[in-house]
Amino acid sequence: MHRLRLAVPGHDMDALAYYNPERQILISGDALWENGFGVIFPELLGEGDGLSATRATLDMLARLPIRTVIPGHGRPFACVDVALDRAFRRLDVFTEHLDKLAWHAIKVIVSFAMMERQRLPAADFPAFILALPFAVDVNRRILGLNDDVLCARIALELQQVGALTRVDDWLIAH
């Protein structure tokens, strides 16, 4: 079986994907998901032009004949054109509104940190967020929200999407 290793910078400037041309299967990692792609960290960390790299990656993937994508997160999928369209639209929004990319990234970091922690007293949640250097730095440089607003908004939005549930005085990650 023949497979190609593809450079897919964007989420990570050194990211790779694997493609089998005979079976038209792409193992995409964080370059393409059914609902988008991984957070474009280089853009937020000032380490490169992650937005342009993501666009070039998506353009390259769009030229491949792909029947099935096995993403780094989520289930394998076959509606590749739909996923690419969704990814390009999301990228357009992030390109025009860096604050939306920053907000999305902060929520992702907090969600993953909470999954590691699993549960936390709700009263400790603001301190938990403010102990995450990425969240604090990106907020300071891009969003400029005061700490109370940042913490309350994250708590509310993560509960709205089901990433967190409040049970009595506890926040529980899902």
Beta strands, then each sheet from edge to edge (+ up, - down):
strand 1: 4-7
strand 2: 16-20
strand 3: 25-29
strand 4: 68-71
strand 5: 119-121
strand 6: 164-167
strand 7: 170-173
sheet 1: 1+ 2- 3+ 4+
sheet 2: 5+ 7- 6+
end
